[in-house]
């Protein structure tokens, strides 16, 4: 059964990587609901937060495919119960409408909003929260002349995680393996050239 998953991908900061990641989703006909990229807690490592609606089996396979990319260090997937997440939203409304028809103090308290910009022609409010909370404020403001609305991509932290920097330290401390891992591409090229 399809449900919402948040995929967290730790990568090196390389030009063109976001394009290659997007292609992996489009080839599989998976729609990206939300995409955020930012530096992580480890210098030089970036974090992609990607939200999709899919089955767990598809998400698991997708994460394995992502990890095969050279610049991708690790990909995790979690459902909404396993993460702490927020989105940011900005709402632009007519200042006259708000001043005349709405008790702004009540609006700010009830919806956790704050005024970011107040001008004669419009006021911009900001709020953070889960999508349902953000949508409630949209419905409330629509009758008062909602001029513009924008929502950020999801930012998320995995609840049961010590952080990627701890995993990276463990990886660096582990002894190198004696096993030789053959590069599939190179072995195919060797076969062609040996013919």
Helices and strands as residue ranges (DSSP letters): E 3-12, H 17-27, E 32-39, E 45-54, H 56-67, E 72-79, G 80-82, E 83-94, H 95-101, H 104-111, E 114-118, E 122-129, H 131-142, E 146-151, E 155-158, H 164-173, H 184-194
